[in-house]
Amino acid sequence: MMRDVPGTGASLPARGSAIVRVTVVDENGFTHHYAPIETRRDTISAALALLFGLSRVAGE
């Protein structure tokens, strides 16, 4: 669960997690921005590997 950092307006992810912001450009050139998502780091690595056709992502 995200924790707020007092006096900064920033948030920190829980241990072993990351805060990810997703931006997608569709086939018509429209850009879609999604709210920040907190998820486990291994989930992000798996998603990037699927997107880029990699068997493994660096830093995993």
trRosetta pair geometry for C-beta under 8 A, 3 or more apart (Angstrom, degrees):
i j d omega theta_ij theta_ji phi_ij phi_ji
1 14 5.7 68 33 -52 45 121
1 38 7.2 114 -126 94 22 161
2 11 4.3 9 180 176 117 130
2 12 6.9 147 -158 70 66 37
2 13 6.2 -42 -102 -102 69 48
2 14 7.5 -94 -71 -29 30 77
2 19 6.5 62 -101 -88 114 121
2 36 7.9 73 -80 114 152 125
2 38 5.3 -152 -52 -59 93 145
3 11 6.5 147 73 -159 35 74
3 12 5.0 -23 62 59 92 92
3 14 7.4 106 -16 -76 99 62
4 9 8.0 -38 -157 -140 100 19
4 10 7.5 136 -156 85 58 42
4 11 5.6 -44 -96 -101 51 75
4 12 8.0 166 -99 15 5 77
5 8 4.5 -11 99 43 110 126
5 9 7.9 -26 66 46 88 24
5 10 4.6 -3 35 72 123 91
5 11 6.9 -161 -4 -94 83 21
5 12 6.0 87 -53 -23 100 103
11 19 6.5 113 95 -78 108 160
11 36 7.7 147 59 107 136 157
12 19 8.0 -144 -162 -20 20 127
13 17 4.1 -137 165 97 120 96
13 18 5.4 -140 -3 -117 171 15
13 19 4.9 -161 -60 -34 109 84
13 38 5.3 164 -125 -138 98 106
14 17 4.6 51 61 21 80 129
14 38 7.1 82 12 174 91 133
16 40 6.2 -14 139 -138 93 83
16 41 6.2 -117 179 7 55 106
17 38 5.4 36 159 178 134 92
17 39 6.3 170 -152 93 94 20
17 40 5.5 -67 -103 -97 73 41
17 41 6.6 -162 -124 -33 21 76
18 38 7.3 179 88 -145 32 59
18 39 6.7 -25 59 66 75 67
18 40 7.9 53 16 166 79 14
18 41 5.3 89 -16 -88 111 78
18 44 5.9 -21 51 -23 133 154
19 36 5.1 7 -180 -179 103 120
19 37 7.2 155 -157 76 55 37
19 38 5.3 -30 -98 -93 70 75
20 36 6.9 147 72 -157 34 67
20 37 5.1 -28 65 64 90 90
20 38 7.7 152 16 -96 75 25
20 39 6.3 -28 13 29 122 107
20 44 6.2 172 -67 -105 144 123
21 33 7.4 -7 174 -164 103 89
21 34 7.1 171 -166 75 59 73
21 35 7.9 -91 -126 155 79 21
21 36 5.1 -43 -82 -96 82 72
21 37 7.6 154 -89 15 33 74
22 33 7.7 151 90 -157 55 43
22 34 4.4 3 66 44 98 122
22 37 6.8 17 -12 6 108 122
23 31 6.4 -4 -175 -172 100 100
23 32 7.1 163 -156 82 52 51
23 33 5.3 -13 -107 -104 85 69
23 34 7.4 -155 -76 16 40 77
24 31 7.3 157 83 -154 42 52
24 32 4.8 -12 61 58 92 102
24 34 7.6 42 0 -18 100 108
25 29 6.6 -14 -176 -146 103 34
25 30 7.1 163 -152 80 59 36
25 31 5.2 -26 -97 -97 77 71
25 32 7.7 178 -84 17 28 73
26 29 7.3 -47 73 19 68 18
26 30 5.1 -1 39 56 108 88
26 32 6.8 56 -29 -11 102 113
34 37 7.1 4 124 -32 117 108
39 43 4.9 -92 157 76 116 135
39 44 6.2 136 93 -51 114 90
40 43 4.6 95 66 0 86 106
40 44 7.4 -154 97 -6 49 84
41 44 5.6 -52 -153 33 40 113
41 45 6.5 41 151 -20 69 103
42 45 5.5 -49 -148 35 38 114
42 46 6.4 38 154 -19 66 104
42 60 7.4 85 -120 -148 69 96
43 46 5.8 -54 -149 37 31 110
43 47 6.4 31 153 -19 65 107
44 47 5.7 -56 -147 37 31 111
44 48 6.3 29 156 -16 66 106
45 48 5.9 -57 -147 38 29 109
45 49 6.3 31 154 -21 63 107
45 57 4.5 -156 -155 49 83 130
45 59 7.5 -147 -103 87 116 86
45 60 4.5 109 -153 -100 151 111
46 49 5.7 -54 -148 35 31 113
46 50 6.6 32 153 -18 64 104
47 50 5.8 -54 -152 35 32 111
47 51 6.4 30 152 -18 66 107
48 51 5.6 -54 -144 37 34 112
48 52 6.0 0 167 8 69 113
48 54 7.3 -9 125 41 80 124
48 57 4.9 64 90 -95 120 147
49 52 6.6 -72 -137 53 23 88
49 53 7.8 -89 172 89 54 5
49 54 4.5 -101 -137 74 71 88
49 55 6.8 4 -162 169 121 6
49 56 6.5 -8 -109 -102 129 12
49 57 5.1 -115 -63 -38 89 98
50 53 7.8 24 -174 -70 24 36
52 57 7.8 100 51 -96 128 97
54 57 5.8 105 94 -74 142 64
56 60 5.9 -131 -172 41 88 141
57 60 5.1 101 69 -39 77 118
